[in-house]
């Protein structure tokens, strides 16, 4: 599957952005989808995940500010980011996990979209 991200850009602190992660096929087969981010010069860090049933869980640093959702009809997952801070500046990557016929979990990644928050 191909995952294509969009929605990144430049925003002032306190502002909002909505990232999209569009899949090339139905997302109903994914057991979960989620987001990581990689701040400049730092390792990639987990941001949040949404299950096939729609339950979302977040890393502590985004809880209350970011919301993950998905539209099965559009094969797209979203990351709504509010109250953005300069510390949220990073490349954001979406992923999708599916269970193969072998029983193994396979993870697909998007290409990343850049978010820059200015003070």
C-alpha positions in Angstrom: 0.0 0.0 0.0 1.1 3.6 -0.6 0.5 6.2 2.0 0.6 9.8 0.9 0.8 12.6 3.4 -0.2 16.2 3.0 -1.1 19.3 5.0 2.2 20.2 6.5 3.5 23.8 6.4 4.6 26.8 8.3 2.4 28.1 11.2 2.7 30.4 14.1 2.7 29.2 17.7 -0.9 28.7 18.9 -2.1 27.9 15.4 -3.5 24.7 13.9 -2.8 22.3 11.1 -4.5 19.2 9.8 -2.3 16.5 8.3 -3.8 13.9 6.0 -2.5 10.4 5.3 -4.3 8.9 2.2 -3.9 5.2 1.4 -3.9 3.7 -2.0 -6.5 1.1 -1.0 -9.0 0.5 1.7 -7.9 1.1 5.2 -10.4 -1.4 6.6 -7.7 -4.0 6.4 -5.3 -2.2 8.7 -5.3 -3.2 12.3 -4.1 0.2 13.2 -2.7 3.5 11.8 -0.7 6.1 13.5 1.8 9.0 13.4 5.5 9.4 14.3 7.4 12.6 14.2 11.1 13.5 13.9 12.2 16.8 15.2 15.4 18.3 13.6 18.5 16.5 14.9 16.5 14.1 17.0 15.3 10.5 16.7 11.8 9.6 15.4 9.2 9.6 18.2 5.8 8.0 18.5 2.9 10.4 18.5 -0.3 8.5 18.5 -2.3 5.6 17.0 -5.9 4.8 16.0 -7.2 1.2 15.9 -9.4 -0.3 13.3 -12.3 0.3 15.6 -11.5 4.0 15.9 -10.0 4.1 19.4 -7.2 6.5 19.6 -4.2 6.7 22.0 -1.6 9.5 22.2 1.9 10.1 23.5 1.9 12.4 26.5 3.3 15.4 24.8 0.4 15.6 22.3 -2.4 14.5 24.5 -5.2 17.2 24.6 -3.8 19.1 21.7 -3.8 16.6 18.8 -6.6 14.4 17.6 -6.3 11.4 15.3 -9.3 10.4 13.2 -10.0 8.4 10.1 -12.5 8.3 7.2 -12.9 4.8 6.0 -14.8 5.9 3.0 -12.0 8.2 1.9 -9.2 5.7 2.9 -7.7 8.6 4.9 -6.4 9.2 8.4 -6.1 12.7 9.8 -4.0 14.3 12.5 -5.6 17.5 13.7 -3.0 19.6 15.5 -4.1 22.5 17.7 -2.2 24.9 20.0 1.0 24.2 18.1 4.2 25.0 19.8 7.7 25.5 18.4 8.6 22.2 19.9 6.2 20.5 17.5 8.4 21.4 14.6 9.3 18.1 12.9 8.8 15.9 10.0 5.6 13.9 10.5 5.2 10.4 9.2 2.1 8.2 9.1 2.1 4.4 9.2 -0.3 1.6 8.7 -0.1 -1.9 10.1 -1.7 -5.0 8.5 -1.6 -8.7 9.3 -0.3 -10.7 6.4 -1.5 -14.3 5.5 1.7 -15.5 7.2 0.5 -14.0 10.5 3.3 -11.4 10.5 2.6 -7.7 10.9 3.7 -5.5 8.0 4.1 -1.7 8.5 3.8 0.7 5.6 5.1 4.3 5.9 4.3 7.6 4.3 7.0 9.8 2.9 6.7 12.4 5.6 5.4 16.0 5.7 7.2 18.9 7.3 5.6 21.0 10.0 7.4 24.2 11.1 6.0 26.2 14.1 7.4 29.7 14.6 7.3 31.6 17.9 
